Amino acid sequence: MREFRVGSLHAYDTGGDGLPVLWHHGTPNIGTPPGPLRRAGIRWISYDRPGYGGSAPQPDRGVGDAAGWATRVADALGIDRFAVAGHSGGGSHALACAAQLTDRVLAVLSISAPAPFAAGGLDWFAGMGPAGEATLRAAAAGRAYHGDGVDFIAADWAMFDGPWSWFSEVVEPAVAGGPEAQDTDNRAYVSSWGCDPATITAPTLILHGGRDLVVPGAHGEWLADRIPGAELRLGPEDGHISILGHADAAMDWLVARAS
């Protein structure tokens, strides 16, 4: 895998002539493409969101800025059209990218993503665990706060004993860089995206856990209802991380729709 710079962004490229898939990472992560999903036929490209890893901070950034970052990275590699994928907050960034780059995005995979904060008809905080709700309510009030613990169910914790122990590779360096980038992410999630997921025209798959306490499944249902033609796969017994047990099948879907 090659790492390179595009202006203020630190980016990644696994290379090859496979389908380009631009990965949008979660919070707090760096942008290393997901190891458990690397396979022949896919060229993963990605970047550290500003403030994470090797990318310079951008304190006023929002979810909608993902389209500009994706454009810069893809253009630097000479890639015209690509699929997008992301997990957790990265799923929101992938959707915002697709909403604005309708002529370039081939297909979308969004996993465990929060809906826009102003999503009409959605009680945005309903069903969240106490740590995440406290953190995001503080962000909405303009304060930085990091709740104690994380709102994972037992099935989520079990995932770290297998291939998705990969998360340690992207979480630990993100946390080591301090809380500023995570605080910026949290402010972005409780602010306007600056775009509407209803404008997405590419085939879209929403993958979400029905027992997710970090981003409740109602967010995935709202997104699937909002995006024209979107497909929803709601794992009734899955949480925020355990839903990734279905990610291989979702990648098959992404490749088929983008081809």
Secondary structure, 3 states (H helix, E strand, C coil): CEEEEECCEEEEECCCCCEEEEEECCCCCCCCCCHHHCCCCEEEEEECCCCCCCCCCCCCCCHHHHHHHHHHHHHHCCCCCEEEEEECHHHHHHHHHHHHCCCCEEEEEEECCCCCCCCCCCCCCCCCCHHHHHHHHHHHCCCCCCCCCCCCCHHHHHHHHCHHHHHHHHHHHHHHCCCHHHHHHHHHHCCCCCCCHHHCCCCEEEEEECCCCCCCHHHHHHHHHHCCCCEEEEECCCCCCHHHHHHHHHHHHHHHHHC
